[in-house]
Amino acid sequence: MNSQSVGRVLESYSRLVPRIDDMVAGFYARLFAAAPETRALFKHDMANQRQHLAATLALLVRNLTFKDVLVEPLMNWGCNT
C-alpha cells in the first residue's frame, strides 16, 4: 500500500470514528439481512461482537504502515469468538 492510499484510509477512518458504533451495527444488520444464515456464526452477545469489530478496524488502520504488527492479530482474529 503506497503512502497516498494510507493517507486516504486514515482520512476516511478519522471521519468514520465519531459514527463507528452506528457503522458496525449497520454492517451486521446488512449482513444478517442479506445472509440470515450467518447470524448463527455469532453465538455471543452482539454488542460485544460490534466492539470487537470496531477495535479490529482501529488496529488495522493504526498499523497500516506496520504490516508485520498485523500478522498475528489477524491470524488469531476469529479464535476468541
C-alpha positions in Angstrom: 0.0 0.0 0.0 1.5 3.3 -1.0 1.6 6.4 1.1 -1.3 8.0 -0.8 -3.5 5.0 -0.1 -2.6 5.0 3.5 -3.4 8.7 3.7 -6.8 8.2 2.1 -7.6 5.3 4.6 -6.5 7.4 7.6 -8.6 10.4 6.4 -11.7 8.2 5.8 -11.3 6.5 9.1 -10.9 9.8 11.0 -14.3 10.9 9.6 -15.8 7.5 10.4 -14.7 7.3 14.0 -17.4 9.5 15.5 -20.0 7.2 14.0 -18.2 3.9 14.4 -20.9 2.3 16.6 -23.6 3.1 14.0 -21.3 1.8 11.2 -20.6 -1.6 12.8 -24.2 -2.0 13.9 -25.3 -1.2 10.3 -22.7 -3.7 8.9 -24.1 -6.6 11.0 -27.7 -5.5 10.2 -27.0 -5.6 6.4 -25.0 -8.8 6.7 -27.9 -10.6 8.5 -30.5 -9.2 6.1 -28.5 -10.3 3.1 -27.4 -13.7 4.5 -29.6 -14.6 7.5 -27.8 -17.9 7.9 -24.7 -16.0 9.0 -26.4 -15.0 12.3 -25.7 -18.5 13.7 -22.0 -17.8 13.4 -22.3 -15.2 16.1 -23.4 -17.0 19.2 -22.2 -14.4 21.7 -23.6 -11.0 22.6 -23.7 -8.8 19.5 -22.8 -5.7 21.5 -19.5 -7.4 22.4 -19.1 -8.5 18.8 -19.6 -5.0 17.5 -17.0 -3.7 19.9 -14.5 -6.4 18.6 -15.1 -5.3 15.0 -14.6 -1.6 15.9 -11.4 -2.5 17.8 -10.2 -4.6 14.9 -10.8 -1.8 12.4 -8.8 0.6 14.7 -6.0 -1.9 14.9 -5.8 -2.3 11.2 -5.9 1.5 10.5 -3.4 2.4 13.1 -0.9 -0.2 11.8 -1.3 0.1 8.1 2.4 1.0 7.7 3.5 -1.7 10.1 2.2 -4.8 8.3 4.3 -7.2 10.4 2.4 -5.9 13.5 -0.8 -7.1 11.9 0.0 -10.6 11.1 -0.5 -12.2 14.5 -3.7 -10.3 15.5 -5.3 -11.1 12.1 -4.3 -14.8 12.3 -5.9 -15.0 15.7 -8.9 -12.8 14.9 -11.6 -15.5 14.9 -10.1 -17.6 17.6 -11.7 -15.7 20.6 -15.3 -15.5 19.3 
